[in-house]
């Protein structure tokens, strides 16, 4: 069974300045490649292929991009001056509650330890 996000989940986290800079920089590249229709999407990565090609568990937020014209009304939210879609399965929403998302080289986007 495929899990489907409904895109209308209110954003329940904040971003550090480094995370915002990373998102803006990545979206500049995406818009350059795909056009101005792209919008940033905060997703959750459970597992996937690592840099070495092996299957790994990640359990962390990741940045993706979606086509604005293909998103349902109300999916795009404003957060700290950024347009962002919060696109995670319902059972993952609680992991973001009150969290701060940071960015550092290596791990990339991650929930900052408090």
Secondary structure, DSSP 8 states (H G I E B T S, - for coil): ------S------EE-HHHHHHHHHHHHHHHHHH-TTEEEEEEEEEEEE-TTS-EEEEEEEEEEEEEGGGS-TT-EEEETTEEEEE---HHHHHHHTT-EEEEETTTEEEE---
